[in-house]
Amino acid sequence: MKVKKVVSCSLMTVFTASMIVTGASAATAEDTPSYTLTVLTEKPSIGENVEVLIKGHQLKDVYAYEINLDFNPKQLKLKEATTEIPGFSVTPIVKDNHIQLAHTRIGRTKGDDGDQILYKLKFEAIDEGEAELAIGKVKLVDSILASTDQQSNAKVAVQVNNLFPFDDLGDFSWAKTAIAFLADKGIVNGTAERIFSPELPVTRADFVVLLMRALEVKGTAGERFDDVQEGVYYDEPISAARSLGIVEGDEYNNFHPRSSVTREDMMTLTARTLKALNKLPASKGTSLADAFNDISDISDYALDSVTTLVEMGLVQGYGLGIHPKEFTNRAQAAMLIYNLLNAK
C-alpha cells in the first residue's frame, strides 16, 4: 500500500538520521519474538474507553518497530496510541479497518530486549457486539539498522455491551451514551423500572454523593452541618466531602442538602473534588465571554471553577449561554460525570 511505503520511508529516515552504522543481524528460530494483545477494560459499554496493551516477548535489540493492527471500525474508534519507550512515535495511520503504528529510539543506543510493552492503545467503544483486534505484519529494526519482517497471529476479542435500561430519554438523547455507561457501572440508577427521569433536578446532596461515588473519593468525617440528619444516605459522603474542602455551609452552618444544585454549584463542587484529588489543572485564564453571553451571571466564587471545567472540555453551554443559575438536571449531571471518567 502507498501509505505503508510512506511510513516505512519516514521511519527509515529517522533511523538513519539518528544512527549511521553498518551491519546485519538475524534472529534464530528459538529467539523469534512473539506478541500478545491484552484488553485492560472489563466488560466495556458503548461510550466507554477501551484500553489495550500490545506487548512484545523475547525481543532482542529492538531499536525501532512498526506494528500493523486490524480492528472493527464500526465498533471501536482509536483515540490514542502511546508508548513509554523513549524515542519518537509516528502519528498512527488509520485507514478502514487497519492501524499502522511505528516508533523508534533516537541516537546511538542499544535496542530493547526481553518483554516490553510496545504500545498502549485507547479506543472508544461505539457499537455493541464482539470486536476482534489482530496483529498482522510486524517490522523490527535493530541498533545496526538491520530489519526483520514477521507475521503475527496475535488476536484478542472485545465484547462491547449495550445495556441501556431506560426508555424515557426523548429530547435527552445527547446524554444516552453517558447514562448507559454510568448505569452499567452502577453509578446512577433509574427512578422506576426503565425510567431515568432525565429532566428532574438533582439535589445538592445527591450530586455530592454522585461525585464521591464515581471518583471513589475517600475522606474522614468532617464537622457536621446542622441540617444534615445523622444516618441518612448522604450523611457520610457530605461529611467526608467537608473534611476535604469540597463542600461548605452557609453562615448558619447549613448545607441545604435537599435544595436543587445550580449549574455553577455543580461545576464548583466538581472543581473542588478534582483539586482534592490533585487532578485540577491550573486555569489558562480563558475569557468565557467569547463563547457565552451570560458570563456576568456567574457568581464570583464560581467563576474560576466554571472557567477551568470549560477549558478541560468537561462542560459545555447551550443556546450561547452557560446558564449558571439554572438547576442541574439528571441528564446534565450524568454527562459531566461521564466526561470526568473518560477524560484523557
Secondary structure as UniProt FT lines:
FT   HELIX           2..18
FT   HELIX           29..31
FT   STRAND          34..39
FT   TURN            46..47
FT   STRAND          49..62
FT   STRAND          64..70
FT   TURN            73..75
FT   STRAND          76..82
FT   STRAND          88..95
FT   TURN            96..97
FT   STRAND          98..104
FT   STRAND          112..125
FT   STRAND          129..141
FT   TURN            143..144
FT   STRAND          147..151
FT   STRAND          155..161
FT   HELIX           170..175
FT   HELIX           176..184
FT   TURN            185..186
FT   TURN            193..194
FT   TURN            198..199
FT   HELIX           204..214
FT   TURN            215..216
FT   TURN            226..227
FT   TURN            230..231
FT   TURN            233..234
FT   HELIX           235..243
FT   TURN            244..245
FT   TURN            251..252
FT   TURN            257..258
FT   HELIX           263..276
FT   TURN            277..278
FT   HELIX           288..290
FT   HELIX           295..297
FT   HELIX           300..311
FT   TURN            312..313
FT   TURN            319..320
FT   TURN            324..325
FT   HELIX           330..341
//
